[in-house]
Amino acid sequence: MSAEYIEVLKQRIIGGGEITPAEALALAATPDTEALYAAADQIRAHFMGNAVDMCSILNARSGRCSEDCKWCSQSRHFKTGVPEYPLVAEAEGVEAALGNHAHGVGRFSLVTSGRLMKPKQVDQACTIYRAIRQQCSIRLCASMGLVKRAELQKLWDAGVERYHCNIETAPSHFASLCSTHSFEDKVRTIRDAQAVGMAVCSGGIFGMGESMEQRIEMAFSLRELGVDSIPINILNPIEGTPLQDQPRLSDVEILVTIAVFRFVNPRVHLRFAGGRSLIASIQEKALAAGVNAAIVGDYLTTLGAGVEQDKAMFARLGRL
């Protein structure tokens, strides 16, 4: 695809139109990657502005997950040495939220391992969320697996406005990575969260053996679901998991994927998430290829990026 046609597609999107899967695949194959990145950045600026949306997460319950997701260090099916503990105490959850609020982070989420949280456990989490709301104005999110609509309603009533449930990969690739739940289970949870009033954060992991065609399939699945935030995770192969020897994607492949996701989903937060240590050398490039959001601070089981370090980078680039 030429730079001229990239410009045509960019103008179509800025004018309120959309691209097709075939056009997205052609974008991904363009030899003029710099033109692709620049166009994606202009789409980002047009629809989302310059400020980077910052959120933070707390690994609020860790390990012993019943699911067999091949990428995950928290599955009990694999021996990874990940810490194991139950839901954190209220004081710890509140302290983490207040600390992030003090650093200017806009959103905070409790993230729990496991297929889902039982009703009594969701009640405990709601107690933490209500305590946070009483003490600061940070916006609240939750990531608690395949919870039922009744529990999602409880979270909404406690002040949680966004639910996180990654679809992880393309529908055509999901079954090769997880057998204990389905892609349809993910979609049901997303639709239930939207039904109670929540916005949805849903993305996936790049580099799990999927093709570029499947990444584009995933991008269009997320467009169809109407999510408002897409976490971009780069597989960090964890020793002990089935994907421990998975080769890393090239920098260009990662940047092209990000740019194409921006073309397909122009009005969402494309968010740096897991695996940021693997793309440290191209983070600024990614911010000029469509990224406009980030999870900051520590991540679940691997080190994230320091809040103040991130803020300094965003400020230097005029994105704070």
N, C-alpha and C positions, 0 to 999 in steps of 0.2 A: 504494500500500500504506500502510495506517495505522500509526501508532506501536504500536497494540495488536497488530497482526499481526506486526510486526517483533519485538515481545517474545515472541510465541508461537514464532516460528522460532528466536529466540535460546535460549529455554528448551529447545526440542527438541534443539538442537546441544549445549548444555551437558549435557543428559541422555544424550548418546551417539548421537543421531540425525544425520540428514543432510538437506540440502535438495535439491530437484530443480532442473534447469535453468530450468524455468518460474518457480519461486519465486525463483531468483537474478535472473532478468530483471525480475520484479516489484519486487524489492528495489532494483535499479538505477534503476527508474523512480519510486521514491517521492519525493514532494515534501518529505517530512520527513527531509532529509538529516542533520540533527543527531541525530535518533533512531537513524538507521542507523549513524552514526559511533560513537555511545555504545554501542550494542549490540555492534558489532564489537570495540570496545575491551574490553568485559566478557568476550567470548569469548576474546580474546587473554590477558587476565589469568587467566582460569580454567584454560586449558590450558598456557600458556607462561610464566606468572609475569611479573615486572616487569623483570628484567634484560635489557638489550639485548645480543644476541650480536654481537661485533665480529670481523670478519675483514679481511684485507688481501691485496692481490694485487701481483705484480710482472710487468710486461710483459716476459717473459723471452725472447721472440723476436718481432720486429716486422716487419710489412709483407710485400709480395710474395705475398699469399695467392692461390691459384688460383681460389677460389670467387667467385661474383658476387653475394653478398648485398648488396642495394641500400642497406642502411643503413651499411655498414662502410667506414671510411676505410682499412683495411689491405688491401683487395682490389686486386690488380694491374690489374683492369679499369677502375679509376677513378684520376684524377689528383688526389690530395689533399695531396701533400707530406708524408705521414706518414713518420717516421724508419724506416729499414730496417736491421736487424741480425740476426745469427744468435743461437743460444742463448747466453745470458750465461754467463760463467765461474763456476766453483764459488764463488770468493770473493765475487762480487757477490751471488749468490743467498743465501749464508749470511749476509752482512752485512745484507741486507734483512730476512731472517727474525729475526735477533737484535735488530735495531732495533725491529721491531714487538713482539717479545716483551717488550722493555724498557719499552714503553709500555702493556703490559697487554692487548695484542691477543691473542685466543685462537686464531685460525686464520690460516694463511698459505698462499697458492697461487702456484705458477708458472703463468703463462698464456702460451700460445704461439700465434702466428698460423699460418694454414695449414689445409688440410683435415685433416691428421693429422701426427703425429710418426712418423718411421720408427723401426724397432727400435733402431738404434744411437743415435739421438737420445734415445729413451726411456731407454736405458742411461745416457747422460750426465746426463739429468735425475735418474735414480735415485741417481746418485753425489752430486748436490747434496742431495737429500732425506736421504740417509744421513748426510751431513756435518752437516746441520741437526739431525737427531735426536741426534747425539753431543754437541751443544753447548747445546741448550735443549729445553724441553718443549712448545713451541708445536705445535698440532695441524696436520696437513698435508693440503692439498687440491691438486688438479691440474685444469687446464683445457687440454687438448691436442688438441681436435678429435675426429674420428671414429676414434679408435684402436681397434685390434682387442683381443679378449679377452686374448690372450697378453701384450700390452703393459700392459693394465690389471692383470693379475696381477703383473707386475714392479713396477708402481707400488705396489700393495697390499703386496707383500713388502718394499718399501723404506720403508713406514710411511705411505703416503698412505691416509687413511681415508675421504675424500669426493671424488667426481668431479663436476666441473661440466660440464654440457652443456645449454645453453639450447635449448628447443624453439622459442623466439623469438616465436611467434604461434600462432594457431589452426590446426589442420590444414587447414581450408578456405581459409585465406589464405596459407599458406606458399609455394605454387608461384608466386604472383604476386610474391614477393619474392626468390626464389632458384631458379635452374634447374640448378645444378651438383651439388646433392645434394638429398635429399628429407626430408620429415618422418619417414618410416619409417627413414631412416638415423640420425636423431637417437634415435628410440625404440630401435633396435637397440643403440646405444652405451650408452644408459641401462640397458637390461636386462642388457647384458654387465657393466657396472660393478657392478650389484647382485648379479649371479651370483658375482662373485669376493669379495663381502663388503662392498663400499663402500656408504656412504650416497650420495645423489645430491642435488646442488644444480642446479635447473633452473627457469628462468623465461623471461622474454622482454622485449620492448620494447613499450611502449604508445605509440601515436601514429603508427603506420606505415600509416594509412589503413584500419585495421580498424574494424568496428562494435562496439558494446557487446555485441551477441550473440556476436560472435567472441571478444571478451575472456572472456566467460563460457564459451564453448566451450574456450578455452585453460585456464581455471581447472579445469574438469572433467577435461580431459586430464591435467593435472598430478596431480589427485586419483587418477585411475586408475593413473597410473604410480607412485604411492606415494613421491614425493620428500619430503625432509625440510627443504629450504630452497628458497625461491622468490625469486630476485633480481627486484626491480621496477626496470626501466630505463625512463626517459622519453626518447623519441627526441631526441637532440641533432643536428639536421640539419647534416651536415658538407658544406662546399662541395666540389663535385666528385663527390659521390655522387648517384644518381638521386633521393634523397629530400631533397636540399638545400633545396627550397622547401616541404616539407611543413609545413602549419600546426600550431602547438602546440595541444595539448589545453588545455581550461580547467582551472582549479584544482579546480572542483567535479567535473568528469568524472574527474580523476585520483583525488581522494579517494573518490568513490563506487566506482570500480574497486577501489581498495585494500580498502575495507570489504567489498565483495562477495567478493573473493578470501579474506578472512578467514572469512566465513561458509562458503564452499565448502571451504576448507582450514584447519580450526581448529587443527590440531596441528603446524603447520609454522612455520619461521622465515620471515616475510615481511620481505625484506631490501632496504633502500635500496641501490641500485646506480648505474648510469650515469645521467647527466642530473640529478644532484642540484643542480647550479648553477641549473637551470631551475625548481626547486621550493623554493628556499631559503626563500621567504616562507611556505610551508605545511608545512615539515618537522615542526614541533611539532604541527600539526594532524594530520598523517599518523601520528605516533606515538600519537595519541589516537584513531586510526581503524583500528588493526589492525597497524601495523608494529611489529616487535620485534627487528629485527636490522639491521646496516649493514655495508657495505664501507667501511672508513675509510682515510685516506691518499690517495695519488695513484691514479688509475685507469689505464686502458690508454693512451689517446691524448688524453684531456682531463683537466683538473685535478679532483681529487676534493675531499675535505674533510679538514682537519688533524685528526690523531688527538686531540690535546689539546683542540681546539675542540669536537669531537664529544663527548668525555668530559664536558666542562663542561656542555654542553647536556643530556646524558643525566642527569647528577647533579642539575641544576636541576629536572628533571622527575621525580626519584625513580626513574630507570630504570637507574642504574649499579650 
